[in-house]
Amino acid sequence: MPDETQTTETKEEELKEKSILVLFRFILVPLVVVGIVVFIIIIFGQMALKEKSVSDYLYDIRTGSQSERWQAAYHLSNLLANPKKDYEAQARKQIPEMLLIFQKAKGNDPKIRQYLALAFGRLKDPHAIPALQDAVNDEDSQTVIWSLWALGSIGDQKATPTVLEKLDSSDSGIRSMSAYVLGALGDRKAVPALQGHLDDAQPEVAWNSAIALARMNNGSGGDVLAKILDRRYLAGFPNMTAENKDELLMNAIKAAGKLKDAGLRYQIKQLSSNDPSPRVRDAAMRALQ
C-alpha cells in the first residue's frame, strides 16, 4: 500500500506544476507579447516622429518617384510656413541645391516648381529672384502665380518690370496676383498700369489693383474700395466663401485706412461696430486707430 504522505506530496507537486504552467500560459506569455508590441510601437513611433531635415526632403525630391518628389516639395514648403529657427537656417544653406532642383524640374514637373516657389517666397531669399523671374514665363499657370507671389514676398522692387508684364496676361488669375504683388512691392512706377485695371472685366483684378494703389497711398481706386467695403455688394458674389469675403474686406480695410478719405473712413467705422465678423470688426477698429 503506497505511503499516503508520499502520494499527497506528489499531488501537491503536480498542482504546483500545473499552476506554473497556467501562470506561464495565461499571464507571463501575454505580458511578454504586450511588451514586444509596446516596444515595436515605441520604436516605430519615434521613427515617425523624427522630423526630416531639409537635406532629407531634397534627397526625396531628387530620387523619389513622381508622387514622392512633389509630396516632398510640398512638405518642405509647408514646414517653412512657420519654421523653427534651426530649420530655416538649414533651408537657407540649401538654397543653391533648391535652385538647381527648381531649374531641373522646368518643363517636366510643375508641382515641384510650384512648391519650391512657395518655399523661396517663405524664405524671402533674394538669390531666388532670377529663377522666379524666369518661372513666370512657364506654361503652367499655377507655377506662374506662385512664382509671382514669391517675388512679392521677397519684396525686391527690381522684380517690378517682370510683374508688370504679367499684369496684362490673358489669364485673370495671373493678372489678379500681379496686381496684388505690385502692391506688396510698393513701386510707384506701377501706378499707371494698376489704374488701367481698375475697370478690369474680372472683379478680383480690379479689387487687387485698388488695394495695391491704396497701399502706395494712391486713392485713385477709392470707388472700387468703397464697393468692397459694402457687404451688400459682396453678397452679389455667391461663389465666394464667407472666409474669402472676410479676407477681402480686411485687406481693403487695411489699405483704405492709409487714405485720407472721409467716405471710406465712415464705411470702416460702420464695419467696426456693425459687421457680423469679429475679425472684420477688429481690423476696422485697428484701421481707425
Sequence and secondary structure as in RCSB ss.txt:
>XXXX:A:sequence
MPDETQTTETKEEELKEKSILVLFRFILVPLVVVGIVVFIIIIFGQMALKEKSVSDYLYDIRTGSQSERWQAAYH
LSNLLANPKKDYEAQARKQIPEMLLIFQKAKGNDPKIRQYLALAFGRLKDPHAIPALQDAVNDEDSQTVIWSLWA
LGSIGDQKATPTVLEKLDSSDSGIRSMSAYVLGALGDRKAVPALQGHLDDAQPEVAWNSAIALARMNNGSGGDVL
AKILDRRYLAGFPNMTAENKDELLMNAIKAAGKLKDAGLRYQIKQLSSNDPSPRVRDAAMRALQ
>XXXX:A:secstr
   HHHHHHHHHHHHHHHHHHHHIIIIIHHHHHHHHHHHHHHHHHHHHHS   HHHHHHHHHHS HHHHHHHHHH
HHHHTTS  HHHHHHHHHTHHHHHHHHHHTTTT HHHHHHHHHHHHHHT GGGHHHHHHHTT S HHHHHHHHHH
HHHHT GGGHHHHHHHTT S HHHHHHHHHHHHHHT GGGHHHHHTTTT SSHHHHHHHHHHHHHTT GGGHHHH
HHHT HHHHTT TTS HHHHHHHHHHHHHHHTTS  HHHHHHHHHHHHH S HHHHHHHHHHH 
